[in-house]
């Protein structure tokens, strides 16, 4: 499948018996050229991200941005307030006293890092996602308890029967087509 291929609002949904079977099937389907797949399981799968071909996480950069923003903001506020706005000579210490500002700087860096990671993960994960057509499948409810599922978007040029046959050949125990059209 090329990147230019348009995807319809339908998915082929396949259940696998074990997490290893799911990861292997995902890897093989990606090698065949399928894109936009997603896996569903009750817990994170070892090797699942690599099998899907996901890029490295951007969360460390979001955390670094939050920390640097907190540090710069804390130092700027304290410099302005203690040096220019309302300087007070306490015990002969200088008005620009960086060692005295370390606790506030650290706390604001931690706070903005936590907020950045929280909201960054929500954005990167496109959450909240209250509805996805695969949620309509009655069998899919097992994904939160004991099921291992793979959804493959059906492209305009692909036939659902071909994708279903490939997934069955890879060891899927249950395969179905789910449409995204709401009535």
Secondary structure, DSSP 8 states (H G I E B T S, - for coil): --TT--EEEEEEEEEESSHHHHHHHHHHHHHTT--S-EEE-SS--TTHHHHHT----SHHHHHHHHHHHHHHHHHHHHHIIIIIIS----TT--SS-GGGGHHHHHHHHHHHHHHHHHHHHHHHTT------GGGG-SGGGGGGTT-EEEEEEEETTS-HHHHHHHHHHTT-SEEEEEE----
